[in-house]
Amino acid sequence: MLLAVYEQTGESDAEMRSTSVRYSIASPSFGQRYGGQLTDDDNARVAAVWTTGRDIADSIVDDTDVETADGETTRFRAEYFFNGYNAFCLLSL
């Protein structure tokens, strides 16, 4: 598993929100195989959950591919959610 915490880096309009990964926390096995950082540039999924009045119960679940250093690709379940202050992505198999 990996948890990524996003920060807002641009406009506050949900349609135009610009975000980046502030930091990631990876489980030891995820970190060994895929690295400890997530570089997810899909701002649309983060912006969709980063809205006033939305909370953890209103998460968006999607599948995403993560590539290993040797070029293998594994499909992960990606759950995006917002706690009123930060947006998050939880990757799990």
N, CA and C atoms as an extended XYZ file, in Angstrom:
279
Properties=species:S:1:pos:R:3:atomname:S:1:resname:S:1:resid:I:1 pbc="F F F"
N         0.829       -1.177        0.000 N   MET     1
C         0.000        0.000        0.000 CA  MET     1
C         0.874        1.240        0.000 C   MET     1
N         0.284        2.309       -0.503 N   LEU     2
C         0.936        3.605       -0.486 CA  LEU     2
C        -0.125        4.667       -0.255 C   LEU     2
N         0.168        5.629        0.591 N   LEU     3
C        -0.719        6.757        0.825 CA  LEU     3
C        -0.006        8.013        0.341 C   LEU     3
N        -0.655        8.760       -0.553 N   ALA     4
C        -0.110       10.025       -1.041 CA  ALA     4
C        -0.962       11.160       -0.506 C   ALA     4
N        -0.307       12.220       -0.072 N   VAL     5
C        -0.974       13.423        0.428 CA  VAL     5
C        -0.706       14.530       -0.589 C   VAL     5
N        -1.775       15.184       -1.042 N   TYR     6
C        -1.671       16.222       -2.066 CA  TYR     6
C        -1.728       17.606       -1.458 C   TYR     6
N        -1.094       18.557       -2.142 N   GLU     7
C        -1.191       19.965       -1.779 CA  GLU     7
C        -1.671       20.742       -2.993 C   GLU     7
N        -2.349       21.821       -2.719 N   GLN     8
C        -2.814       22.683       -3.794 CA  GLN     8
C        -1.658       23.571       -4.237 C   GLN     8
N        -1.425       23.651       -5.542 N   THR     9
C        -0.307       24.452       -6.048 CA  THR     9
C        -0.762       25.547       -6.998 C   THR     9
N        -2.075       25.678       -7.186 N   GLY    10
C        -2.556       26.685       -8.125 CA  GLY    10
C        -3.933       27.178       -7.764 C   GLY    10
N        -4.737       27.448       -8.765 N   GLU    11
C        -6.077       28.017       -8.621 CA  GLU    11
C        -6.931       27.225       -7.640 C   GLU    11
N        -7.892       27.916       -7.021 N   SER    12
C        -8.770       27.250       -6.061 CA  SER    12
C       -10.073       26.774       -6.691 C   SER    12
N       -10.344       27.117       -7.955 N   ASP    13
C       -11.522       26.648       -8.668 CA  ASP    13
C       -11.371       25.144       -8.912 C   ASP    13
N       -12.371       24.363       -8.548 N   ALA    14
C       -12.283       22.899       -8.675 CA  ALA    14
C       -11.976       22.469      -10.099 C   ALA    14
N       -12.475       23.196      -11.097 N   GLU    15
C       -12.218       22.843      -12.494 CA  GLU    15
C       -10.756       23.084      -12.865 C   GLU    15
N       -10.130       24.055      -12.230 N   MET    16
C        -8.777       24.468      -12.602 CA  MET    16
C        -7.744       24.142      -11.526 C   MET    16
N        -8.151       23.457      -10.486 N   ARG    17
C        -7.255       23.219       -9.340 CA  ARG    17
C        -5.975       22.517       -9.809 C   ARG    17
N        -4.871       23.039       -9.374 N   SER    18
C        -3.580       22.445       -9.678 CA  SER    18
C        -3.030       21.868       -8.381 C   SER    18
N        -2.652       20.609       -8.411 N   THR    19
C        -2.158       19.939       -7.214 CA  THR    19
C        -0.876       19.182       -7.529 C   THR    19
N        -0.182       18.840       -6.480 N   SER    20
C         0.972       17.963       -6.605 CA  SER    20
C         1.046       17.114       -5.347 C   SER    20
N         1.798       16.038       -5.437 N   VAL    21
C         1.972       15.165       -4.272 CA  VAL    21
C         2.918       15.854       -3.294 C   VAL    21
N         2.422       16.125       -2.095 N   ARG    22
C         3.256       16.741       -1.040 CA  ARG    22
C         4.234       15.703       -0.509 C   ARG    22
N         3.724       14.528       -0.153 N   TYR    23
C         4.580       13.425        0.276 CA  TYR    23
C         3.809       12.117        0.157 C   TYR    23
N         4.565       11.023        0.155 N   SER    24
C         3.989        9.682        0.081 CA  SER    24
C         4.549        8.845        1.208 C   SER    24
N         3.720        7.932        1.684 N   ILE    25
C         4.148        6.975        2.694 CA  ILE    25
C         3.844        5.592        2.132 C   ILE    25
N         4.890        4.809        1.905 N   ALA    26
C         4.734        3.486        1.304 CA  ALA    26
C         4.979        2.400        2.338 C   ALA    26
N         4.238        1.293        2.195 N   SER    27
C         4.550        0.127        3.023 CA  SER    27
C         5.926       -0.383        2.600 C   SER    27
N         6.628       -1.117        3.461 N   PRO    28
C         7.954       -1.608        3.086 CA  PRO    28
C         7.956       -2.418        1.790 C   PRO    28
N         6.973       -3.304        1.602 N   SER    29
C         6.964       -4.121        0.386 CA  SER    29
C         6.668       -3.287       -0.855 C   SER    29
N         5.784       -2.299       -0.755 N   PHE    30
C         5.507       -1.417       -1.885 CA  PHE    30
C         6.762       -0.618       -2.229 C   PHE    30
N         7.405       -0.071       -1.211 N   GLY    31
C         8.612        0.723       -1.425 CA  GLY    31
C         9.732       -0.052       -2.086 C   GLY    31
N         9.912       -1.314       -1.704 N   GLN    32
C        10.963       -2.133       -2.303 CA  GLN    32
C        10.687       -2.425       -3.771 C   GLN    32
N         9.439       -2.656       -4.096 N   ARG    33
C         9.114       -3.054       -5.469 CA  ARG    33
C         8.852       -1.868       -6.397 C   ARG    33
N         8.189       -0.830       -5.900 N   TYR    34
C         7.758        0.271       -6.766 CA  TYR    34
C         8.382        1.612       -6.408 C   TYR    34
N         9.077        1.690       -5.302 N   GLY    35
C         9.614        2.966       -4.851 CA  GLY    35
C         8.667        3.581       -3.832 C   GLY    35
N         9.152        4.563       -3.126 N   GLY    36
C         8.372        5.150       -2.047 CA  GLY    36
C         7.637        6.414       -2.426 C   GLY    36
N         7.676        6.804       -3.690 N   GLN    37
C         7.050        8.047       -4.114 CA  GLN    37
C         5.982        7.783       -5.160 C   GLN    37
N         4.934        8.579       -5.134 N   LEU    38
C         3.904        8.552       -6.158 CA  LEU    38
C         4.013        9.855       -6.929 C   LEU    38
N         4.060        9.772       -8.235 N   THR    39
C         4.086       10.969       -9.076 CA  THR    39
C         2.850       10.937       -9.962 C   THR    39
N         1.706       11.198       -9.371 N   ASP    40
C         0.425       11.162      -10.062 CA  ASP    40
C         0.073       12.568      -10.517 C   ASP    40
N         0.073       12.788      -11.817 N   ASP    41
C        -0.214       14.110      -12.364 CA  ASP    41
C        -1.666       14.265      -12.792 C   ASP    41
N        -2.538       13.315      -12.434 N   ASP    42
C        -3.940       13.401      -12.836 CA  ASP    42
C        -4.697       14.286      -11.855 C   ASP    42
N        -4.627       15.593      -12.077 N   ASN    43
C        -5.274       16.546      -11.181 CA  ASN    43
C        -6.788       16.428      -11.203 C   ASN    43
N        -7.365       15.864      -12.250 N   ALA    44
C        -8.824       15.780      -12.349 CA  ALA    44
C        -9.409       14.941      -11.217 C   ALA    44
N        -8.786       13.823      -10.890 N   ARG    45
C        -9.301       12.972       -9.810 CA  ARG    45
C        -9.151       13.645       -8.455 C   ARG    45
N        -8.043       14.315       -8.237 N   VAL    46
C        -7.827       15.012       -6.973 CA  VAL    46
C        -8.787       16.190       -6.857 C   VAL    46
N        -8.923       16.969       -7.942 N   ALA    47
C        -9.828       18.128       -7.927 CA  ALA    47
C       -11.272       17.705       -7.700 C   ALA    47
N       -11.637       16.528       -8.194 N   ALA    48
C       -13.017       16.049       -8.035 CA  ALA    48
C       -13.375       15.794       -6.576 C   ALA    48
N       -12.410       15.378       -5.775 N   VAL    49
C       -12.705       15.134       -4.354 CA  VAL    49
C       -12.408       16.345       -3.484 C   VAL    49
N       -11.618       17.291       -3.990 N   TRP    50
C       -11.193       18.447       -3.208 CA  TRP    50
C       -12.234       19.554       -3.319 C   TRP    50
N       -13.380       19.343       -2.698 N   THR    51
C       -14.450       20.337       -2.724 CA  THR    51
C       -15.046       20.485       -1.339 C   THR    51
N       -15.472       21.690       -1.024 N   THR    52
C       -16.075       21.975        0.265 CA  THR    52
C       -17.314       21.113        0.476 C   THR    52
N       -17.457       20.555        1.653 N   GLY    53
C       -18.605       19.720        1.974 CA  GLY    53
C       -18.410       18.248        1.664 C   GLY    53
N       -17.354       17.921        0.947 N   ARG    54
C       -17.068       16.523        0.623 CA  ARG    54
C       -16.198       15.950        1.738 C   ARG    54
N       -16.386       14.678        2.062 N   ASP    55
C       -15.549       14.084        3.098 CA  ASP    55
C       -15.115       12.683        2.692 C   ASP    55
N       -14.514       11.974        3.622 N   ILE    56
C       -13.935       10.660        3.349 CA  ILE    56
C       -14.969        9.682        2.793 C   ILE    56
N       -16.206        9.804        3.225 N   ALA    57
C       -17.256        8.898        2.744 CA  ALA    57
C       -17.572        9.109        1.266 C   ALA    57
N       -17.147       10.219        0.690 N   ASP    58
C       -17.406       10.537       -0.719 CA  ASP    58
C       -16.180       10.279       -1.582 C   ASP    58
N       -15.493        9.199       -1.348 N   SER    59
C       -14.268        8.916       -2.089 CA  SER    59
C       -14.572        8.528       -3.537 C   SER    59
N       -13.548        8.626       -4.372 N   ILE    60
C       -13.612        8.182       -5.764 CA  ILE    60
C       -12.641        7.024       -5.896 C   ILE    60
N       -13.129        5.892       -6.383 N   VAL    61
C       -12.293        4.705       -6.551 CA  VAL    61
C       -12.063        4.479       -8.037 C   VAL    61
N       -10.814        4.235       -8.386 N   ASP    62
C       -10.423        4.032       -9.773 CA  ASP    62
C        -9.281        3.021       -9.779 C   ASP    62
N        -8.957        2.529      -10.946 N   ASP    63
C        -7.787        1.665      -11.093 CA  ASP    63
C        -6.687        2.459      -11.766 C   ASP    63
N        -5.449        2.214      -11.357 N   THR    64
C        -4.316        2.898      -11.957 CA  THR    64
C        -3.157        1.917      -12.081 C   THR    64
N        -2.330        2.133      -13.088 N   ASP    65
C        -1.162        1.290      -13.298 CA  ASP    65
C         0.058        1.914      -12.656 C   ASP    65
N         0.852        1.087      -11.980 N   VAL    66
C         2.107        1.530      -11.370 CA  VAL    66
C         3.214        0.681      -11.972 C   VAL    66
N         4.279        1.343      -12.395 N   GLU    67
C         5.375        0.649      -13.069 CA  GLU    67
C         6.553        0.462      -12.115 C   GLU    67
N         7.161       -0.728      -12.160 N   THR    68
C         8.355       -1.001      -11.357 CA  THR    68
C         9.565       -0.412      -12.066 C   THR    68
N        10.696       -0.417      -11.384 N   ALA    69
C        11.933        0.095      -11.970 CA  ALA    69
C        12.354       -0.726      -13.186 C   ALA    69
N        11.996       -2.014      -13.217 N   ASP    70
C        12.383       -2.856      -14.362 CA  ASP    70
C        11.318       -2.886      -15.468 C   ASP    70
N        10.325       -2.019      -15.375 N   GLY    71
C         9.364       -1.875      -16.468 CA  GLY    71
C         8.093       -2.697      -16.364 C   GLY    71
N         7.947       -3.511      -15.324 N   GLU    72
C         6.701       -4.258      -15.132 CA  GLU    72
C         5.597       -3.296      -14.697 C   GLU    72
N         4.361       -3.609      -15.076 N   THR    73
C         3.231       -2.772      -14.690 CA  THR    73
C         2.247       -3.600      -13.875 C   THR    73
N         1.777       -3.034      -12.781 N   THR    74
C         0.784       -3.673      -11.928 CA  THR    74
C        -0.388       -2.715      -11.759 C   THR    74
N        -1.602       -3.249      -11.840 N   ARG    75
C        -2.805       -2.435      -11.669 CA  ARG    75
C        -3.160       -2.388      -10.183 C   ARG    75
N        -3.337       -1.177       -9.668 N   PHE    76
C        -3.693       -0.954       -8.279 CA  PHE    76
C        -5.060       -0.305       -8.183 C   PHE    76
N        -5.704       -0.509       -7.054 N   ARG    77
C        -6.937        0.200       -6.725 CA  ARG    77
C        -6.511        1.530       -6.118 C   ARG    77
N        -6.994        2.620       -6.679 N   ALA    78
C        -6.659        3.953       -6.183 CA  ALA    78
C        -7.921        4.590       -5.619 C   ALA    78
N        -7.889        4.926       -4.341 N   GLU    79
C        -9.028        5.583       -3.703 CA  GLU    79
C        -8.627        7.004       -3.333 C   GLU    79
N        -9.318        7.967       -3.937 N   TYR    80
C        -9.067        9.391       -3.693 CA  TYR    80
C       -10.116        9.903       -2.723 C   TYR    80
N        -9.671       10.652       -1.695 N   PHE    81
C       -10.622       11.198       -0.729 CA  PHE    81
C       -10.096       12.507       -0.155 C   PHE    81
N       -10.982       13.225        0.518 N   PHE    82
C       -10.697       14.558        1.058 CA  PHE    82
C       -11.190       14.593        2.496 C   PHE    82
N       -10.417       15.178        3.398 N   ASN    83
C       -10.832       15.247        4.801 CA  ASN    83
C       -11.204       16.664        5.243 C   ASN    83
N       -11.393       17.559        4.289 N   GLY    84
C       -11.709       18.941        4.601 CA  GLY    84
C       -10.484       19.836        4.591 C   GLY    84
N        -9.299       19.250        4.605 N   TYR    85
C        -8.048       20.011        4.605 CA  TYR    85
C        -7.094       19.560        3.504 C   TYR    85
N        -6.995       18.250        3.298 N   ASN    86
C        -6.064       17.686        2.322 CA  ASN    86
C        -6.759       16.620        1.485 C   ASN    86
N        -6.239       16.416        0.293 N   ALA    87
C        -6.688       15.309       -0.555 CA  ALA    87
C        -5.650       14.200       -0.442 C   ALA    87
N        -6.128       12.960       -0.576 N   PHE    88
C        -5.279       11.785       -0.412 CA  PHE    88
C        -5.574       10.787       -1.523 C   PHE    88
N        -4.597        9.918       -1.774 N   CYS    89
C        -4.793        8.758       -2.645 CA  CYS    89
C        -4.215        7.552       -1.909 C   CYS    89
N        -5.019        6.523       -1.749 N   LEU    90
C        -4.569        5.271       -1.140 CA  LEU    90
C        -4.505        4.230       -2.235 C   LEU    90
N        -3.307        3.726       -2.518 N   LEU    91
C        -3.114        2.670       -3.503 CA  LEU    91
C        -3.034        1.329       -2.797 C   LEU    91
N        -3.769        0.360       -3.296 N   SER    92
C        -3.718       -0.985       -2.715 CA  SER    92
C        -3.988       -2.005       -3.805 C   SER    92
N        -3.494       -3.218       -3.594 N   LEU    93
C        -3.738       -4.306       -4.559 CA  LEU    93
C        -5.105       -4.876       -4.378 C   LEU    93
